[in-house]
Amino acid sequence: MSSVATTAPAGQPRETDRRGKPAISDRARGERALGWKLAGPAFVIMLLVTAYPILQAVWNSFFSYRLTDPAARKLVGFGNYATILSDSLFWLAVGNTLFITVVTVVIELIIGFALAMLMNRVVWPRKALRTIVLIPYSIITVVSAFAWFYGFQVSTGFINHWLNAITVGTFPLDFNWFGHWWSAMFVICASEIWKTTPFMSLLLLSGLAQIDGAMEEAAKVDGATFWQRMFRVILPNMKAAIMVAVLFRTLDAFRIFDNVFIMTQGAQGTTTFSLLAYDQTINRVEIGMGSAISVLLFLSVLLIAAIFVRGFKVDLTGGRG
């Protein structure tokens, strides 16, 4: 017979199961079962579609396998992983990827939250404002990357001319933005922030919409300042939305490929995790080495997701068990 968890009166312990954890109510158990029934078919199809490529990549990663010489294929076990982890280029790619991820996600969170607050409070023209904010996210990433690439080019770009005009002729017209690591990374991060901040603001806007306006009004009546309401009312009630937004963007930013490939192709030390896997698999046709890098990328994404879900301990079910 299933146990039913009820809200215990003050001072009384809550009912627990045999493992010492809070017992799950029949309502929560029913909602979980319904969720699996609704999402189960899509989950099975996605698993079937993605399982084979993942397992094939894992299998290939244990071989020294060059596509131009398939007859020389041989089993090397974890040799590819040992070679990768001892290569300075791999750790450079990891460092660049982490740098891009941290910088873009932090800035996107700040700007996205400001845009979400603006869209949530503006009454007119609310629909037009939301449409304008979402325009960059509607542009295909490759198209956006090419636009930024040509804008910062020495010969065809207009950025140098604008900066030269603003600084009254002191900024060099022939400055090569993609000829230095720091300037190339600036353009890559700026293009990524411009493109995906609307996505962050959209997720945060959904979290703001769930906050009861009466709570903020009550705090305002009690004399709370704007920042007090922000840190004691708004942000505590948006933990789940913030965690989801940051998690999604972190996973997406960690797999960045398009912008780097179009703008630098890894030149000036701007190689990233995904670009390194592409270079080994496509350009050098090293299937075994490229598969090993792809597996490490996949494991890194899983690790990031686990850290977010387990580390932040945010209740996404709204406290309903």
VOLOVO-431738 format. One record per residue (C-alpha): residue number from 1; x, y, z; chain. Coordinates in steps of 0.001 Angstrom, whole numbers, m for minus. Layout:
N
(NUM, (X, Y, Z), "A") ...
# end
This chain:
321
(1, (0, 0, 0), "A") (2, (1496, 3319, m1062), "A") (3, (2212, 5944, 1544), "A") (4, (760, 9426, 1306), "A") (5, (2884, 12371, 2354), "A") (6, (893, 15074, 4123), "A") (7, (1977, 18419, 5452), "A") (8, (2997, 17833, 9040), "A") (9, (2020, 20343, 11723), "A") (10, (4681, 22629, 13096), "A") (11, (7116, 20811, 15348), "A") (12, (6257, 17324, 14016), "A") (13, (8590, 15382, 11712), "A") (14, (7513, 14820, 8119), "A") (15, (6677, 11258, 7039), "A") (16, (9630, 9483, 5409), "A") (17, (10141, 6259, 3478), "A") (18, (12376, 3327, 4400), "A") (19, (15470, 5134, 3114), "A") (20, (14851, 8136, 5346), "A") (21, (13809, 10437, 2500), "A") (22, (10541, 12433, 2447), "A") (23, (7734, 10191, 1229), "A") (24, (6229, 10963, m2182), "A") (25, (2546, 11767, m2242), "A") (26, (104, 9953, m4501), "A") (27, (m461, 13178, m6425), "A") (28, (3258, 13640, m7124), "A") (29, (3590, 9972, m8080), "A") (30, (675, 10289, m10487), "A") (31, (2167, 13431, m12056), "A") (32, (5470, 11640, m12588), "A") (33, (3727, 8692, m14227), "A") (34, (1772, 11031, m16507), "A") (35, (4960, 12886, m17392), "A") (36, (6686, 9663, m18425), "A") (37, (3684, 8624, m20516), "A") (38, (3656, 11962, m22359), "A") (39, (7405, 12303, m22833), "A") (40, (8196, 8586, m23114), "A") (41, (7613, 8127, m26873), "A") (42, (9716, 11182, m27781), "A") (43, (12411, 10061, m25340), "A") (44, (12573, 6577, m26910), "A") (45, (12789, 7993, m30439), "A") (46, (15539, 10445, m29467), "A") (47, (17410, 7646, m27711), "A") (48, (17246, 5419, m30788), "A") (49, (18402, 8236, m33066), "A") (50, (21306, 9361, m30867), "A") (51, (22401, 6079, m29290), "A") (52, (24046, 4631, m32412), "A") (53, (26260, 7681, m33219), "A") (54, (27334, 7955, m29591), "A") (55, (28197, 4266, m29289), "A") (56, (29945, 4328, m32674), "A") (57, (32047, 7309, m31579), "A") (58, (32993, 5533, m28353), "A") (59, (33931, 2408, m30324), "A") (60, (36038, 4353, m32865), "A") (61, (37842, 6212, m30089), "A") (62, (39604, 2971, m29080), "A") (63, (41203, 2582, m32516), "A") (64, (43987, 4264, m34425), "A") (65, (41928, 4818, m37544), "A") (66, (42723, 7151, m40408), "A") (67, (40070, 7307, m43119), "A") (68, (42640, 7525, m45933), "A") (69, (44290, 4288, m44742), "A") (70, (41541, 1995, m43398), "A") (71, (43722, m1090, m43712), "A") (72, (46085, 252, m41029), "A") (73, (43316, 402, m38439), "A") (74, (44405, m1078, m35114), "A") (75, (43168, m1245, m31548), "A") (76, (44977, 1153, m29204), "A") (77, (42616, 1099, m26213), "A") (78, (42868, 4344, m24289), "A") (79, (45900, 5446, m26291), "A") (80, (43982, 8180, m28111), "A") (81, (42747, 9592, m24810), "A") (82, (46276, 9547, m23358), "A") (83, (47592, 11390, m26423), "A") (84, (44848, 14010, m26257), "A") (85, (45122, 14665, m22545), "A") (86, (48896, 15133, m22828), "A") (87, (48630, 17555, m25770), "A") (88, (48940, 21268, m24994), "A") (89, (46650, 22115, m27945), "A") (90, (43812, 20221, m26276), "A") (91, (44165, 22148, m23033), "A") (92, (44387, 25406, m25004), "A") (93, (41069, 24496, m26650), "A") (94, (39552, 23661, m23257), "A") (95, (40780, 26960, m21813), "A") (96, (39370, 28960, m24728), "A") (97, (36059, 27140, m24478), "A") (98, (35783, 27787, m20744), "A") (99, (36723, 31443, m21254), "A") (100, (34063, 31954, m23920), "A") (101, (31478, 30075, m21851), "A") (102, (32042, 32003, m18616), "A") (103, (32281, 35445, m20243), "A") (104, (29274, 35053, m22527), "A") (105, (26971, 33382, m19994), "A") (106, (27708, 35920, m17236), "A") (107, (27180, 38923, m19513), "A") (108, (24105, 37357, m21116), "A") (109, (22623, 36703, m17674), "A") (110, (23066, 40343, m16625), "A") (111, (21823, 41885, m19879), "A") (112, (19118, 39240, m20323), "A") (113, (17759, 39881, m16843), "A") (114, (17684, 43637, m17476), "A") (115, (15804, 43071, m20745), "A") (116, (13410, 40664, m19029), "A") (117, (12672, 43236, m16315), "A") (118, (12066, 45878, m18985), "A") (119, (9764, 43651, m21051), "A") (120, (7882, 42585, m17934), "A") (121, (7213, 46140, m16734), "A") (122, (6636, 48014, m19975), "A") (123, (2936, 48198, m20809), "A") (124, (3215, 49943, m24162), "A") (125, (4483, 48907, m26657), "A") (126, (5079, 45525, m24970), "A") (127, (4545, 43273, m28008), "A") (128, (6687, 45419, m30287), "A") (129, (9491, 45529, m27705), "A") (130, (9510, 41750, m27278), "A") (131, (9579, 41274, m31038), "A") (132, (12517, 43660, m31466), "A") (133, (14484, 41996, m28660), "A") (134, (14039, 38548, m30221), "A") (135, (15216, 39554, m33707), "A") (136, (18915, 38613, m33180), "A") (137, (17954, 35154, m31916), "A") (138, (15838, 34519, m35022), "A") (139, (18865, 34955, m37308), "A") (140, (20711, 31769, m38270), "A") (141, (24013, 31495, m36393), "A") (142, (26083, 31123, m39568), "A") (143, (24525, 34255, m41082), "A") (144, (25108, 36183, m37864), "A") (145, (28736, 35023, m37681), "A") (146, (29412, 36090, m41286), "A") (147, (27861, 39512, m40604), "A") (148, (30152, 40088, m37624), "A") (149, (33126, 38709, m39552), "A") (150, (32685, 41129, m42463), "A") (151, (31939, 44014, m40099), "A") (152, (35321, 43611, m38374), "A") (153, (37345, 42865, m41511), "A") (154, (40193, 45236, m42357), "A") (155, (39260, 45645, m46021), "A") (156, (35455, 45326, m46042), "A") (157, (34508, 46163, m42467), "A") (158, (32983, 49344, m41126), "A") (159, (33937, 48991, m37452), "A") (160, (37424, 50439, m37935), "A") (161, (35982, 53435, m39781), "A") (162, (33426, 54038, m37033), "A") (163, (36043, 53813, m34282), "A") (164, (38352, 56056, m36274), "A") (165, (35610, 58664, m36559), "A") (166, (34718, 58445, m32855), "A") (167, (38348, 58788, m31732), "A") (168, (38982, 61675, m34133), "A") (169, (41415, 59779, m36339), "A") (170, (43472, 58103, m33592), "A") (171, (42169, 54551, m34097), "A") (172, (44100, 52776, m36903), "A") (173, (42021, 51968, m39991), "A") (174, (44165, 48923, m40726), "A") (175, (43731, 47258, m37316), "A") (176, (43286, 43503, m37792), "A") (177, (40759, 42289, m35219), "A") (178, (41429, 38661, m36115), "A") (179, (45208, 39001, m35983), "A") (180, (45421, 38886, m32169), "A") (181, (44047, 36463, m29607), "A") (182, (42422, 39062, m27359), "A") (183, (40725, 41016, m30164), "A") (184, (39556, 37856, m31947), "A") (185, (38098, 36498, m28713), "A") (186, (36387, 39848, m28128), "A") (187, (34620, 39650, m31495), "A") (188, (33689, 35982, m30958), "A") (189, (32243, 36670, m27497), "A") (190, (30466, 39839, m28643), "A") (191, (28808, 38035, m31552), "A") (192, (27726, 35195, m29273), "A") (193, (26307, 37597, m26671), "A") (194, (24416, 39599, m29318), "A") (195, (22942, 36435, m30817), "A") (196, (21834, 34522, m27715), "A") (197, (21032, 37162, m25076), "A") (198, (17392, 37252, m26323), "A") (199, (17113, 33535, m25551), "A") (200, (18312, 34158, m22006), "A") (201, (15912, 37089, m21561), "A") (202, (12996, 34994, m22828), "A") (203, (13628, 32264, m20246), "A") (204, (14062, 34814, m17454), "A") (205, (10899, 36618, m18544), "A") (206, (8940, 33403, m18019), "A") (207, (10342, 33246, m14489), "A") (208, (9381, 36856, m13771), "A") (209, (5842, 36159, m14953), "A") (210, (5461, 33524, m12206), "A") (211, (6202, 35955, m9363), "A") (212, (3131, 37145, m7487), "A") (213, (2956, 40914, m7877), "A") (214, (1317, 41198, m4468), "A") (215, (4558, 40097, m2795), "A") (216, (6550, 42896, m4391), "A") (217, (3810, 45422, m3661), "A") (218, (3756, 44354, m18), "A") (219, (7528, 44797, 203), "A") (220, (7223, 48228, m1379), "A") (221, (4541, 49235, 1146), "A") (222, (6821, 48071, 3960), "A") (223, (9457, 50513, 2739), "A") (224, (11794, 48114, 930), "A") (225, (14077, 49735, m1627), "A") (226, (14402, 48511, m5216), "A") (227, (17533, 46492, m4456), "A") (228, (15995, 45010, m1307), "A") (229, (12983, 43864, m3318), "A") (230, (15335, 42521, m5970), "A") (231, (17460, 40375, m3636), "A") (232, (14768, 39373, m1129), "A") (233, (11663, 38947, m3290), "A") (234, (12395, 38705, m7009), "A") (235, (15611, 36679, m7221), "A") (236, (14694, 34074, m4531), "A") (237, (11485, 33310, m6440), "A") (238, (13367, 33006, m9739), "A") (239, (15980, 30436, m8750), "A") (240, (14502, 27697, m10931), "A") (241, (14173, 29951, m14000), "A") (242, (17700, 31320, m13565), "A") (243, (19142, 27828, m13171), "A") (244, (17405, 26560, m16308), "A") (245, (18471, 29598, m18344), "A") (246, (22100, 29429, m17198), "A") (247, (22228, 25641, m17682), "A") (248, (20881, 25766, m21233), "A") (249, (23179, 28608, m22246), "A") (250, (26222, 27043, m20594), "A") (251, (25725, 23773, m22443), "A") (252, (25188, 25644, m25701), "A") (253, (28154, 27993, m25238), "A") (254, (30474, 25115, m24302), "A") (255, (29788, 23564, m27723), "A") (256, (30487, 26778, m29655), "A") (257, (31647, 26092, m33199), "A") (258, (30083, 28301, m35905), "A") (259, (31464, 31667, m34821), "A") (260, (35014, 30416, m34280), "A") (261, (35058, 28396, m37499), "A") (262, (33854, 31299, m39650), "A") (263, (35903, 34061, m38026), "A") (264, (39294, 32489, m37250), "A") (265, (39190, 28715, m37908), "A") (266, (41323, 28384, m34791), "A") (267, (44029, 30853, m35849), "A") (268, (45846, 32992, m33256), "A") (269, (45279, 30304, m30628), "A") (270, (41473, 30561, m30697), "A") (271, (40789, 26833, m31127), "A") (272, (37821, 25528, m29148), "A") (273, (36701, 22064, m28070), "A") (274, (34261, 21517, m30943), "A") (275, (36597, 23024, m33534), "A") (276, (39398, 20705, m32430), "A") (277, (37130, 17683, m32876), "A") (278, (36117, 18950, m36325), "A") (279, (39722, 19537, m37358), "A") (280, (40811, 16038, m36348), "A") (281, (37815, 14285, m37904), "A") (282, (37194, 16274, m41112), "A") (283, (40435, 18026, m42017), "A") (284, (42901, 15371, m40869), "A") (285, (40459, 12419, m41262), "A") (286, (41744, 10997, m37967), "A") (287, (38524, 9183, m37083), "A") (288, (39865, 7584, m33917), "A") (289, (41378, 10761, m32505), "A") (290, (38402, 12887, m33509), "A") (291, (35981, 10408, m31940), "A") (292, (37963, 10481, m28693), "A") (293, (37746, 14277, m28572), "A") (294, (34006, 14101, m29296), "A") (295, (33541, 11606, m26455), "A") (296, (35431, 13910, m24084), "A") (297, (33224, 16793, m25196), "A") (298, (30125, 14695, m24563), "A") (299, (31347, 13701, m21102), "A") (300, (32174, 17332, m20308), "A") (301, (28642, 18401, m21204), "A") (302, (27207, 15651, m18990), "A") (303, (29487, 16729, m16146), "A") (304, (28386, 20356, m16466), "A") (305, (24721, 19336, m16449), "A") (306, (25261, 17133, m13379), "A") (307, (27056, 19931, m11514), "A") (308, (24215, 22347, m12204), "A") (309, (21412, 19951, m11307), "A") (310, (23061, 18475, m8216), "A") (311, (25111, 21444, m7088), "A") (312, (22476, 24189, m7164), "A") (313, (19767, 21917, m5678), "A") (314, (16918, 23980, m7093), "A") (315, (13446, 22467, m6720), "A") (316, (12022, 22600, m10247), "A") (317, (8749, 20998, m9171), "A") (318, (7655, 23979, m7128), "A") (319, (7956, 22142, m3831), "A") (320, (5278, 19575, m4643), "A") (321, (7389, 16500, m3980), "A") 
# end
